[in-house]
Amino acid sequence: MTNLELKNRDLDVLWHPCTQMKDHEQLPLIPIKKAHGVYLEDFEGNTYIDAISSWWVNIFGHTNSYINKKIKEQLDTLEHVILAGFTHEQVVRLSERLVKLTPKGLEKCFYSDNGSSAVEVALKMSYHAHLNDGKKKTVFVSLTNSYHGETIGALSVGDVELYKQTYEPLLIHSIQTAVPKDMSVEAAEEAACGFEELCKQRSDEISAIILEPLVQGAGSMRMYHPVFLKLVRDICDKYDIHLISDEVMVGFGRTGELFASSKAEITPDFIVLSKGLTGGYLPLSVVLTTNDIYAKFYCDYNEHKAFLHSHSYTGNALACAAANATLDIFENDNVIENNKQTAKYMGEKLQKFLELENVDSIRQTGMICAIDLKGYAPELRIGLKVYQYGLKHGVLLRPLGNVIYFMPPYIITHKEIDSMMDTAYDAVKSLC
């Protein structure tokens, strides 16, 4: 098999995500034969550093020997069973561990298949919990510039025009409140005041605010101070509004703590987890919530009060085995402290980009680094040029418009960071 053979077969039958397929008339697809650690390898032996953890999921790299082993062990005993009326050891053990690891007070786990679906679960739970209390709260608040997925409900509470504009007539009603304009405490306080003003006017309608704590992923990696989370938590308590923390991207160590909400020492009413939950191996997501919210649905049979939501693969045993193996690595390998050291080195390397005249700013939260380029109109597709340069030099970069970011697997070495960031530096320099 060659790259060309598989590419041609692919284009005959596949429609790829977040892709203008016509681009592939000039832009070659990269067929991947195998992967290990931070490296992807194509059918011709070319290797690429996975600088984005394959859409932010492979936190311990590819073909991790320990996760491989645990999935193989599970495969010989139970691959899947319906989770309605049945259970299994992997999902029980995973749930027990997540309850202990997430912010105090989150006591119940509800599983689904992916981040967007889990966001939908949290939205429905929030609305329904209020309804079971006799309150019809039908409005959700999200932050400007936010992204929460691309199913109809998740898309409805996002605010990235690129994804949302076309489908606007199909979406449920939501309103936005300003995200902090920068990473300062003052910006956090200003944005929180804006949210409280909204609550004063419409708290009787608002079911929940959903936000990405600390870092807005698809919203160009915008970052803000943890004090904003603390202030929003207080406002939600004051006005009987739920707080949904979407940690699909930032959960599991990416920000320097196991969960980003912990940076602000808050407990949301719902926390949404996916991506790194299984180490990037299998689709799985979970919503954790409080016993108080769980109790609002607990009753003698009443089809209107019960939470009638399901997914065929809820709590899949293989995915749960991968998730438990991922948590084992966190437990045994001092991952968070190692990440802090890796993040420090990445931050040092990031400073060099300020030398370039086409770089506007840089920012970092934990193992997420971002660079804003300036002076380029969207139609120039500068991000695509950086992507192509990276591939030619052995690095997978996938910029968000004029924003280049790094979100590599946690196992990346300093030498590999050098290669990753030096390639990006050269790519940006070549645009001048």
C-alpha positions in Angstrom: 0.0 0.0 0.0 1.2 3.5 -0.8 0.0 6.9 0.3 -1.4 7.6 -3.1 -3.3 4.4 -3.4 -5.1 4.9 0.0 -5.7 8.6 -0.7 -7.5 7.8 -3.9 -9.6 5.1 -2.3 -10.5 7.5 0.5 -11.6 10.3 -1.8 -14.0 7.9 -3.6 -16.0 7.2 -0.5 -15.2 9.5 2.4 -16.5 12.9 3.5 -14.1 14.3 6.1 -15.0 16.5 9.1 -14.3 20.2 9.2 -13.0 20.0 5.7 -13.7 21.6 2.4 -13.3 18.5 0.3 -12.4 20.5 -2.8 -9.2 21.5 -1.1 -8.0 18.0 -1.6 -7.7 18.5 -5.3 -4.4 20.3 -4.4 -3.9 19.4 -0.8 -2.9 15.7 -0.4 -4.5 13.7 2.3 -2.0 12.0 4.6 -2.8 8.3 5.1 -1.5 7.1 8.4 -0.3 3.5 8.7 0.7 3.5 12.4 1.5 5.7 15.3 3.5 5.5 18.5 4.1 8.1 21.2 3.9 11.6 19.7 4.6 10.3 16.2 2.3 9.5 13.3 3.8 7.5 10.4 2.4 7.3 6.8 2.7 4.5 4.3 6.0 5.9 2.9 7.7 6.1 6.3 7.4 9.8 6.8 6.7 10.8 10.5 4.8 13.7 12.0 4.8 15.0 15.5 1.2 15.1 16.6 1.3 18.7 18.1 -2.5 18.7 18.6 -3.0 15.3 20.2 -5.3 14.4 17.3 -7.9 16.9 18.2 -6.9 17.1 21.8 -7.6 13.5 22.8 -4.4 11.4 22.8 -3.1 12.8 26.1 -0.6 9.9 26.6 0.3 9.6 23.0 -0.5 6.8 20.5 -0.5 3.1 21.1 0.3 3.4 24.8 1.4 0.0 26.0 -0.5 0.1 29.2 -3.8 1.3 27.8 -3.4 -1.3 25.0 -3.0 -4.1 27.5 -6.1 -3.1 29.5 -8.3 -2.9 26.5 -7.1 -6.3 25.3 -7.8 -7.8 28.7 -11.4 -6.4 28.7 -12.0 -7.6 25.1 -11.8 -11.2 26.2 -14.4 -10.8 29.0 -17.1 -8.2 27.9 -17.2 -5.8 25.0 -20.6 -4.2 25.7 -23.8 -4.6 27.5 -26.9 -2.4 27.7 -26.7 -0.1 30.7 -30.4 0.1 31.3 -31.2 -2.5 33.9 -27.6 -3.9 33.7 -24.2 -2.8 34.8 -20.6 -4.0 34.8 -17.4 -3.6 36.8 -15.6 -1.2 34.6 -18.3 1.4 34.6 -18.9 1.2 38.3 -15.2 1.4 39.1 -14.7 4.4 36.7 -17.7 6.2 38.2 -16.4 5.7 41.7 -13.0 7.1 40.7 -14.4 10.1 38.9 -16.6 11.0 41.9 -13.5 11.1 44.0 -11.3 13.0 41.5 -13.7 15.7 40.4 -14.6 18.8 42.5 -16.3 17.8 45.8 -20.1 17.5 45.6 -20.3 15.8 42.2 -21.7 12.5 43.1 -23.6 10.9 40.1 -22.3 10.0 36.6 -24.4 9.8 33.4 -22.6 8.5 30.4 -22.9 9.2 26.7 -20.7 8.8 23.6 -19.0 12.1 22.8 -18.6 15.7 24.0 -21.4 17.2 22.0 -23.8 14.5 23.3 -22.7 15.1 26.9 -23.4 18.8 26.5 -26.9 18.0 25.3 -27.3 15.7 28.4 -26.3 18.6 30.7 -28.6 21.1 29.0 -31.6 18.7 29.2 -30.9 17.8 32.9 -30.6 21.5 33.9 -33.9 22.4 32.2 -35.7 19.3 33.5 -34.4 19.7 37.0 -35.9 23.2 37.2 -39.1 21.9 35.6 -39.4 19.2 38.3 -39.2 22.1 40.8 -42.1 23.8 39.1 -40.0 26.4 37.2 -40.0 26.7 33.4 -36.6 28.0 32.6 -36.0 27.7 28.9 -33.0 30.0 28.3 -29.3 29.1 28.4 -26.5 31.5 28.6 -23.0 30.9 27.2 -20.0 33.1 26.7 -19.3 35.1 23.6 -16.8 33.3 21.4 -17.6 29.9 22.9 -17.8 26.4 21.4 -19.6 23.4 22.8 -20.0 21.0 19.9 -21.9 20.6 16.7 -25.1 18.7 17.4 -28.2 21.0 17.4 -28.4 21.6 21.1 -24.6 22.0 21.6 -24.3 24.3 18.6 -27.2 26.4 19.9 -25.2 27.4 23.0 -22.0 28.1 21.1 -21.0 31.5 19.6 -18.4 30.8 16.9 -20.0 32.1 13.7 -18.1 29.8 11.4 -19.9 26.8 12.8 -23.3 28.3 13.8 -24.4 30.8 11.2 -25.7 28.4 8.5 -27.8 26.5 11.0 -29.2 29.4 12.9 -32.9 28.7 11.9 -32.7 25.3 13.4 -31.2 26.2 16.8 -32.8 26.6 20.3 -32.7 30.0 21.9 -29.7 31.0 23.9 -28.1 34.3 24.8 -24.5 35.2 25.3 -22.6 37.1 28.0 -19.2 38.6 27.4 -16.1 36.4 27.9 -13.3 38.2 29.8 -11.4 40.2 27.3 -8.0 39.0 28.5 -6.3 37.0 31.3 -6.4 39.8 33.9 -8.4 39.8 37.2 -9.9 43.1 36.1 -11.2 41.6 32.9 -12.7 38.7 34.9 -14.5 41.0 37.3 -15.8 43.2 34.5 -17.2 40.2 32.6 -18.8 38.8 35.8 -20.5 42.1 36.4 -22.0 41.9 32.9 -23.3 38.4 33.7 -24.9 39.5 36.9 -26.7 42.4 35.2 -28.2 39.8 32.8 -29.2 37.7 35.7 -30.9 40.6 37.4 -33.1 41.1 34.4 -33.8 37.5 33.3 -33.0 35.0 36.1 -36.5 33.7 36.1 -35.9 32.5 32.5 -32.3 31.3 32.7 -31.8 27.6 33.4 -27.9 27.5 33.3 -24.8 29.2 32.1 -22.4 26.8 30.2 -18.8 27.8 29.8 -15.4 26.3 28.9 -13.3 27.0 32.1 -10.1 29.0 31.6 -9.6 28.3 27.8 -12.1 28.5 24.9 -10.9 25.8 22.5 -12.3 26.3 19.0 -12.9 29.9 20.0 -9.2 30.6 19.0 -7.8 29.4 22.4 -9.0 32.5 24.2 -7.9 32.4 27.9 -9.1 34.1 31.1 -8.4 34.3 34.8 -9.8 31.6 37.2 -11.4 34.3 39.4 -14.1 34.6 36.7 -15.3 31.1 37.5 -15.5 31.9 41.2 -17.5 35.0 40.6 -19.9 33.2 38.2 -20.4 30.4 40.7 -21.5 33.0 43.3 -23.8 34.7 40.9 -25.4 31.4 39.9 -26.0 30.5 43.5 -27.6 33.9 44.1 -30.0 33.7 41.2 -30.9 30.0 41.2 -29.0 29.3 37.9 -27.0 26.1 37.2 -23.4 26.3 36.2 -22.3 23.8 33.5 -18.5 23.4 33.2 -17.6 22.0 29.8 -14.3 20.4 30.4 -14.3 18.3 27.3 -11.0 19.9 26.1 -9.5 21.2 29.3 -10.2 18.3 31.6 -7.6 15.6 32.6 -4.6 17.7 33.3 -4.4 20.0 30.3 -4.4 23.2 32.3 -2.1 22.2 35.1 -4.7 20.7 37.4 -6.6 17.5 36.8 -9.8 19.6 36.2 -9.8 23.3 35.2 -12.7 24.0 37.7 -10.3 23.1 40.5 -8.1 26.1 39.6 -10.9 28.3 41.0 -11.8 25.9 43.8 -15.4 25.7 42.7 -17.9 22.9 42.2 -20.1 23.3 39.1 -23.6 21.8 39.1 -22.6 19.8 36.0 -19.2 18.9 34.7 -18.9 17.6 31.2 -16.0 15.3 30.3 -14.8 13.5 27.2 -11.7 13.5 24.9 -8.9 12.7 27.3 -11.2 10.5 29.4 -10.2 7.4 27.5 -6.7 8.6 26.6 -7.9 9.2 23.1 -8.7 5.6 22.4 -12.5 5.2 22.3 -15.5 7.5 22.2 -16.9 8.1 25.7 -18.2 11.0 27.6 -19.8 11.6 31.0 -21.8 14.3 32.9 -21.2 14.4 36.6 -23.8 16.2 38.7 -24.9 16.6 42.4 -27.1 14.4 44.5 -29.4 17.4 44.8 -30.1 17.5 41.1 -30.3 13.6 41.0 -32.9 13.7 43.7 -35.2 15.9 41.6 -35.7 13.0 39.2 -36.0 10.3 41.8 -39.6 9.2 42.3 -42.2 6.5 41.9 -42.9 5.9 38.2 -43.7 9.2 36.4 -42.7 9.4 32.8 -42.7 13.2 32.9 -40.4 13.5 35.8 -37.9 10.7 34.8 -34.8 11.6 32.7 -35.6 9.7 29.5 -32.3 10.1 27.7 -30.2 7.2 26.3 -27.4 6.2 24.0 -26.9 2.7 22.7 -23.2 2.6 23.7 -23.7 4.3 27.1 -21.0 3.1 29.5 -19.4 0.9 26.9 -17.1 -1.7 28.7 -14.1 -1.3 26.3 -14.2 2.5 26.5 -14.6 2.3 30.3 -11.6 0.0 30.5 -9.5 2.5 28.5 -10.7 5.3 30.8 -9.7 3.3 33.9 -6.3 2.6 32.4 -6.0 6.3 31.7 -6.8 7.1 35.4 -4.3 4.5 36.4 -1.5 6.4 34.6 -2.5 9.6 36.3 -2.4 7.8 39.6 0.9 6.1 39.1 3.0 8.4 37.0 2.9 11.8 38.7 1.4 13.3 35.5 0.3 16.6 36.8 3.7 17.6 38.2 5.4 16.4 35.1 3.0 18.4 33.0 3.9 21.6 35.0 7.5 21.1 34.1 6.7 20.4 30.5 4.5 23.5 30.4 7.3 25.6 31.8 9.6 24.6 29.0 6.9 25.2 26.4 6.4 28.6 27.8 10.1 29.4 27.5 10.1 28.4 23.9 6.9 30.4 23.2 8.7 33.7 24.0 10.8 33.4 20.9 7.7 34.0 18.7 7.5 37.6 20.0 10.6 38.4 17.9 8.5 38.0 14.7 6.9 41.1 13.2 3.8 39.2 12.2 3.1 37.9 15.7 0.6 40.0 17.6 0.6 38.2 21.0 1.2 34.9 22.8 -0.6 33.2 25.7 -0.5 30.0 27.7 -2.5 28.0 30.2 -0.8 24.8 31.3 0.0 22.7 28.3 -1.9 24.9 25.9 0.0 27.6 24.1 -1.3 29.9 21.4 0.1 32.5 19.0 -2.0 35.3 17.4 -0.8 36.3 13.9 -1.6 39.8 12.7 -2.2 41.5 9.4 -3.8 38.6 7.5 -7.3 38.7 6.0 -9.3 35.4 6.5 -9.4 34.7 2.7 -5.6 34.4 2.7 -6.0 31.2 4.7 -2.7 31.7 6.6 -3.5 28.8 8.9 -3.6 26.4 5.9 -0.2 27.6 4.8 1.2 27.0 8.3 -0.4 23.5 8.3 1.2 22.7 4.9 4.6 23.9 6.1 4.4 21.8 9.2 3.6 18.7 7.3 6.6 19.2 5.0 8.8 19.4 8.0 7.3 16.6 10.1 4.9 18.3 12.4 1.1 18.2 12.5 -0.2 21.7 13.2 -3.8 22.7 12.7 -4.2 26.4 13.2 -7.5 28.0 14.0 -7.6 30.8 11.4 -4.8 33.1 12.3 -4.1 31.4 15.6 -1.4 28.7 15.9 -1.6 26.6 19.0 0.2 23.7 20.6 -1.6 21.0 22.5 0.8 18.0 22.4 0.5 14.7 24.2 1.8 14.9 27.8 4.6 12.4 27.1 6.4 14.8 24.6 10.1 15.3 25.3 12.0 18.6 25.4 13.7 17.6 22.1 10.3 17.0 20.5 9.0 20.3 21.8 12.0 22.0 20.2 11.2 20.4 16.9 7.5 21.2 17.1 7.9 24.8 18.1 10.9 25.5 15.9 9.0 24.3 12.9 6.1 26.5 13.8 8.5 29.4 14.2 10.0 28.9 10.8 6.5 28.5 9.3 5.5 31.9 10.7 8.8 33.5 9.7 8.3 32.3 6.2 5.1 34.3 5.9 6.8 37.6 6.5 
